[in-house]
Amino acid sequence: MAAQNEDKDAPITIKKYANRRLYNTATSSYVTLDHLAQMVKEGTQFAVFDAKSGDEITRSVLTQIIVEEEAKGQNLLPVSFLRHLISFYGDSLQGLVPSYLEQSMQSFATNQEKMRDYMQETMGGLNPFGSFEEMNKQNMAMFENAMRMFAPTFYRDGDDQSAQEAKKEATVKEQTKAVDDLEAMKAQLEAMQKQLSKMSDK
């Protein structure tokens, strides 16, 4: 019985063939990226493997789904975010980014139902996220300031004045301030969670 439960909870295996076709082994049928996107939305766990080599390629396929969705005009990723993300590849802080993004997204996902409920309660012409917008702006400003200290070369292209200022201010004092800004951002995220919890209680 335990083995059956493990099999039931195990991710569905999706095989990707050389012709780029995707095969769902659970349903014995070919599927598309749209099908996989729907499976993600439904909470269905799956893992994608290259049919020839046997290598797991789930990450690249999920990334491809995001590219396809963005191409359809459903833009969830701001250009500034993408630029920040690209700048971290090969950076000394690269190892910290995945856990930070995972924690932030998990926090958002945990509170999404509370956010939806709050939106429904405040649809009478009011901005449901008015109290969060200013906080988000402050978070982005602090994040950008911190990144200017840790990765000033990223701001050199297309923003000469900002790059010069970042270079002049790249001192121990400013680096300390960047760390403080990141801590403040974390504190604000925690404050947002508490505020959402209070909304849920009401």
Secondary structure by P-SEA (a helix, b strand, c coil): caaaaaaaaccbbbbbccccccccccccccccaaaaaaaaaaccccccccccccccaaaaaaaaaaaaaaaaccccccaaaaaaaaaacccccccaaaaaaaaaaaaaaaaaaaaaaaaaaccccccccccaaaaaaaaaaaaaaaaaaacccccccccaaaaaaaaaaccaaaaaaaaaaaaaaaaaaaaaaaaaaaaaac
